[in-house]
């Protein structure tokens, strides 16, 4: 009889636990992955900009307003990445706390603008994870111990990942550590790990290069003997293929930049993304 009562109590508690999950909206897929790793089964995560999609040019759908209105936390990158999001939060009438996950990171500057792609440095990803853990702690203090344990485990994985990247880059001859990518998404990776990225587009895919810009990059590739050009999963590949054809540089593969891939793709998580990118870079550059 006692066993039956215990089972009934556990069954009754299960929906309660599910109902207590924290509703969190993340602006795009990389932030969504950070939240899932830190929040575990104590959060319901909704990502507005999904897999293989471009957060720079996203247009919110009516359903997004409903998701934001129901959220307790909205996790954003900041640094000018989600220009469309403040209006969405306002129009949704949301009372959610908006958390800037890049807080605490010193941004790189490209001209007068901040480079928003801070997650491309793994040490910065650790800052993101810590900021998200702090926000979850504050929003659901009863689960704070769980979130801290989850964050600790994830930070250890990121520490291992950072070592992997440094070891891989060390095997690339210094004179070959330079590539062309579609847009300027890898400045933080470059600053952290020492591979030079040159891009015909700026920090946003909204910009269009002029004929002079393209000619200058083609001249630079030839002068510096840049060994490879890379496509990006969120960008039109025609410009990069044209540059490759005109310079004789090989297409080294596709880099994952501003959005993760779907589950069947090579990078459904942030850690998968970094491993995919460093494998593509080393394969193209280390010989």
WOPE-V418021 format. One record per residue. N is the residue number from 1. RES is the residue in one small letter. PSI is psi in radians with two decimals (NA if undefined). OMEGA is omega in degrees with one decimal (* if undefined). BURIAL is # if it has 9 or more other ideal C-beta (glycine too) atoms within 8 Angstrom, else .. Layout:
N/RES/PSI/OMEGA/BURIAL ; N/RES/PSI/OMEGA/BURIAL
//
This chain:
1/x/-0.78/178.9/. ; 2/x/-0.68/180.0/. ; 3/x/-0.71/179.2/. ; 4/x/-0.76/179.3/. ; 5/x/-0.71/179.3/. ; 6/x/-0.76/179.4/. ; 7/x/-0.72/178.7/. ; 8/x/-0.70/178.5/. ; 9/x/-0.72/179.3/. ; 10/x/-0.72/178.7/. ; 11/x/-0.67/179.1/. ; 12/x/-0.57/-177.7/. ; 13/x/-0.47/-175.8/. ; 14/x/-0.86/176.6/. ; 15/x/-0.57/179.1/. ; 16/x/-0.78/178.4/. ; 17/x/-0.78/179.9/. ; 18/x/-0.70/-178.9/. ; 19/x/-0.43/-177.5/. ; 20/x/-0.07/179.1/. ; 21/x/2.48/-177.0/# ; 22/x/2.20/176.8/# ; 23/x/2.06/-178.0/# ; 24/x/2.31/172.7/# ; 25/x/2.27/174.4/# ; 26/x/2.46/-174.1/# ; 27/x/-0.64/180.0/# ; 28/x/3.04/-163.5/# ; 29/x/-0.61/-178.9/# ; 30/x/-0.76/176.0/# ; 31/x/-0.66/177.9/# ; 32/x/-0.68/178.3/# ; 33/x/-0.72/175.9/# ; 34/x/-0.79/-178.4/# ; 35/x/-0.73/179.7/# ; 36/x/-0.68/-179.5/# ; 37/x/-0.65/-179.0/# ; 38/x/-0.67/-175.4/# ; 39/x/-0.44/179.3/# ; 40/x/-2.45/-176.9/# ; 41/x/0.17/177.8/. ; 42/x/0.02/-179.8/# ; 43/x/2.59/166.0/# ; 44/x/2.03/-174.7/. ; 45/x/2.24/172.7/# ; 46/x/2.27/178.6/# ; 47/x/2.22/-178.1/# ; 48/x/-0.92/179.6/# ; 49/x/1.96/-170.3/# ; 50/x/-2.87/-175.0/. ; 51/x/2.48/175.9/# ; 52/x/0.51/-179.8/# ; 53/x/2.74/-171.9/# ; 54/x/1.92/-178.5/# ; 55/x/-0.44/-178.5/# ; 56/x/-0.65/-171.0/# ; 57/x/0.34/-176.5/. ; 58/x/2.44/173.2/# ; 59/x/2.01/-177.2/. ; 60/x/2.51/175.7/# ; 61/x/2.81/177.6/. ; 62/x/-0.61/179.9/. ; 63/x/-0.46/179.9/. ; 64/x/-0.64/179.1/# ; 65/x/-0.69/178.4/# ; 66/x/-0.74/179.7/# ; 67/x/-0.76/-179.9/# ; 68/x/-0.68/-179.5/# ; 69/x/-0.54/-177.1/# ; 70/x/-0.11/-175.4/. ; 71/x/2.62/171.3/# ; 72/x/-0.53/176.5/. ; 73/x/2.46/169.4/# ; 74/x/2.04/-177.3/# ; 75/x/2.13/-179.9/# ; 76/x/2.79/176.8/# ; 77/x/-0.77/-172.9/# ; 78/x/-2.83/-178.5/# ; 79/x/0.51/175.8/# ; 80/x/0.15/-175.3/. ; 81/x/-0.81/-172.0/# ; 82/x/1.22/-178.1/# ; 83/x/-0.39/-178.0/. ; 84/x/-0.19/-168.7/. ; 85/x/-0.70/-179.9/# ; 86/x/-0.72/179.0/. ; 87/x/-0.65/178.4/. ; 88/x/-0.80/179.9/# ; 89/x/-0.72/-179.0/# ; 90/x/-0.80/-177.5/. ; 91/x/-0.46/178.9/. ; 92/x/-0.23/-175.9/# ; 93/x/0.52/-174.3/. ; 94/x/2.46/173.4/# ; 95/x/0.20/-178.8/. ; 96/x/2.61/171.0/# ; 97/x/2.18/178.4/# ; 98/x/2.12/-175.0/. ; 99/x/2.16/176.7/# ; 100/x/1.89/-172.2/# ; 101/x/-0.31/179.9/# ; 102/x/0.06/178.4/# ; 103/x/2.36/-178.0/. ; 104/x/-0.17/177.5/. ; 105/x/2.35/174.8/. ; 106/x/1.96/-173.3/. ; 107/x/2.57/169.2/# ; 108/x/2.67/-179.8/# ; 109/x/2.39/170.1/. ; 110/x/1.73/-169.8/# ; 111/x/-2.26/179.5/. ; 112/x/-0.14/-175.3/. ; 113/x/2.61/173.2/. ; 114/x/2.47/173.2/# ; 115/x/2.08/-175.0/# ; 116/x/-0.10/-169.4/# ; 117/x/0.81/-172.3/# ; 118/x/-0.42/-178.8/# ; 119/x/-0.24/-178.2/# ; 120/x/-0.18/169.5/# ; 121/x/2.17/-178.7/# ; 122/x/-0.70/173.9/# ; 123/x/-0.62/175.5/. ; 124/x/-0.62/177.3/# ; 125/x/-0.58/176.2/# ; 126/x/-0.62/176.1/# ; 127/x/-0.77/176.8/# ; 128/x/-0.89/-176.7/# ; 129/x/-0.69/179.4/# ; 130/x/-0.76/178.1/# ; 131/x/-0.71/179.4/# ; 132/x/-0.73/177.8/# ; 133/x/-0.74/179.0/# ; 134/x/-0.69/179.4/. ; 135/x/-0.71/178.0/# ; 136/x/-0.72/177.0/# ; 137/x/-0.82/-176.7/# ; 138/x/-0.61/-177.1/. ; 139/x/-0.52/-178.0/# ; 140/x/1.27/-174.1/# ; 141/x/-0.43/178.0/. ; 142/x/-0.41/179.8/. ; 143/x/0.20/-173.6/# ; 144/x/-0.73/-179.3/# ; 145/x/-0.70/178.0/. ; 146/x/-0.81/-179.2/# ; 147/x/-0.68/179.4/# ; 148/x/-0.70/178.7/# ; 149/x/-0.74/178.2/. ; 150/x/-0.77/-179.6/# ; 151/x/-0.73/179.9/# ; 152/x/-0.79/180.0/. ; 153/x/-0.70/-179.1/. ; 154/x/-0.69/178.0/# ; 155/x/-0.60/176.5/# ; 156/x/-0.68/176.8/. ; 157/x/-0.69/178.7/# ; 158/x/-0.61/176.7/# ; 159/x/-0.75/176.5/# ; 160/x/-0.75/179.4/. ; 161/x/-0.75/179.2/# ; 162/x/-0.74/177.9/# ; 163/x/-0.72/179.5/. ; 164/x/-0.77/-178.5/# ; 165/x/-0.79/-178.7/# ; 166/x/-0.70/178.6/# ; 167/x/-0.68/-179.9/. ; 168/x/-0.76/-179.6/# ; 169/x/-0.61/-179.5/# ; 170/x/-0.40/-179.1/. ; 171/x/-0.17/179.4/. ; 172/x/2.23/177.3/# ; 173/x/2.35/-176.2/. ; 174/x/-0.65/-176.9/. ; 175/x/-0.22/-180.0/. ; 176/x/0.12/-176.3/# ; 177/x/1.07/177.7/# ; 178/x/2.38/-176.0/# ; 179/x/2.91/171.9/# ; 180/x/2.32/172.4/# ; 181/x/2.96/-172.3/# ; 182/x/-0.96/178.9/# ; 183/x/2.95/-168.6/# ; 184/x/1.17/-175.3/# ; 185/x/-0.09/-169.3/# ; 186/x/0.42/179.8/# ; 187/x/-0.69/-180.0/# ; 188/x/-0.63/174.8/# ; 189/x/-0.79/179.9/# ; 190/x/-0.81/-179.0/# ; 191/x/-0.60/-176.4/. ; 192/x/-0.67/-168.8/# ; 193/x/-0.13/170.4/# ; 194/x/0.37/171.0/. ; 195/x/2.22/-177.5/# ; 196/x/2.25/176.6/. ; 197/x/2.33/176.1/# ; 198/x/2.31/-173.7/# ; 199/x/2.38/176.5/# ; 200/x/-0.47/176.1/# ; 201/x/2.84/178.6/# ; 202/x/-2.68/-178.4/. ; 203/x/-0.27/177.4/# ; 204/x/2.49/176.4/. ; 205/x/-0.09/178.2/# ; 206/x/-0.40/-177.2/. ; 207/x/2.71/177.4/. ; 208/x/2.25/179.1/. ; 209/x/2.56/175.6/# ; 210/x/2.93/176.5/. ; 211/x/-0.63/178.1/. ; 212/x/-0.73/178.2/. ; 213/x/-0.81/-177.6/# ; 214/x/-0.74/179.0/# ; 215/x/-0.68/179.1/. ; 216/x/-0.71/179.6/. ; 217/x/-0.71/177.8/# ; 218/x/-0.75/176.9/# ; 219/x/-0.68/179.8/. ; 220/x/-0.72/178.7/# ; 221/x/-0.79/-178.7/# ; 222/x/-0.75/-177.4/. ; 223/x/-0.71/-176.1/. ; 224/x/-0.03/-179.1/. ; 225/x/0.86/178.8/. ; 226/x/2.15/-167.1/# ; 227/x/-0.40/-172.6/# ; 228/x/2.63/170.9/# ; 229/x/2.65/-176.4/# ; 230/x/2.45/170.7/# ; 231/x/2.96/172.5/# ; 232/x/2.60/-175.6/# ; 233/x/-0.33/-176.7/# ; 234/x/0.01/-169.0/# ; 235/x/2.67/172.5/# ; 236/x/2.32/-173.2/. ; 237/x/-0.01/-172.1/# ; 238/x/-0.71/-178.2/. ; 239/x/-0.80/-178.8/# ; 240/x/-0.68/178.1/# ; 241/x/-0.61/176.7/# ; 242/x/-0.79/178.8/. ; 243/x/-0.73/178.7/# ; 244/x/-0.75/-178.6/# ; 245/x/-0.65/-176.6/. ; 246/x/-0.32/-177.3/. ; 247/x/-0.27/-176.0/# ; 248/x/0.09/175.9/. ; 249/x/2.57/178.9/# ; 250/x/2.62/173.0/. ; 251/x/1.98/-173.3/# ; 252/x/-0.09/-178.9/# ; 253/x/-2.86/-178.3/# ; 254/x/2.20/175.2/. ; 255/x/2.54/176.4/# ; 256/x/2.13/-171.5/# ; 257/x/-1.27/-169.7/# ; 258/x/0.04/179.3/# ; 259/x/2.45/177.6/# ; 260/x/2.92/175.0/# ; 261/x/3.04/172.4/# ; 262/x/3.07/-176.4/. ; 263/x/-0.58/-178.0/. ; 264/x/-0.06/178.5/. ; 265/x/-3.12/-175.9/# ; 266/x/-0.19/-173.3/. ; 267/x/1.20/177.1/# ; 268/x/-0.17/177.1/# ; 269/x/2.88/178.5/. ; 270/x/-0.79/-179.2/# ; 271/x/-0.72/175.5/# ; 272/x/-0.71/-179.2/# ; 273/x/-0.87/-177.7/# ; 274/x/-0.73/179.0/# ; 275/x/-0.71/177.3/# ; 276/x/-0.82/-177.1/# ; 277/x/-0.76/-177.7/# ; 278/x/-0.56/175.7/# ; 279/x/-0.75/178.5/# ; 280/x/-0.74/-179.3/# ; 281/x/-0.83/-178.4/# ; 282/x/-0.63/179.0/# ; 283/x/-0.62/-177.9/# ; 284/x/-0.45/-168.7/# ; 285/x/-0.34/-169.7/# ; 286/x/0.17/175.3/# ; 287/x/NA/*/.
//
